[in-house]
Amino acid sequence: MSAKSNTDETQETSQADNQKRYWQSNLRLLGKLLFVWFIVSFGCGIILADWLDQFSIFGFKLGFWFAQQGAIYVFVVLIFAYARQMKSLDHKFGVGDDNGPEEESQL
C-alpha cells in the first residue's frame, strides 16, 4: 500500500510542478506582451510623440499616428500573438482544451 501512495504522491508532485511551470511561463509571456504594449502606447504615443512627429506615415505625423491608430493595431496583433503562444504553451504542458472525445473518454 505504501508503494501505491508513494506513486500517487510523486504523481501529484509532478503535476503540481507542471502546473507551476505552466503558470510561470504564462506570466512571463504576459509580462513580455504588456511591456511591448506599454512601449508602443505610452512610449511612442506620448513620450516619444514629438520626436516621432518628424516622420510621417500615410500623410500623418508618426507620433500622432501611434497615439491614434498604431497602439490599437499593435494591441490587436498582441492578442493574436498571445493566443498563438498560449496554444503552444498548452500543448507543451499538456493542458490544452484540444482533447477530442476519444481522448476525454480515456481520462
Summary of the structure (lengths in Angstrom):
residues: 107
radius of gyration: 22.2
end to end distance: 23.3
largest distance: 75.9
contacts: 262
relative contact order: 0.11
helix: 82%
strand: 4%
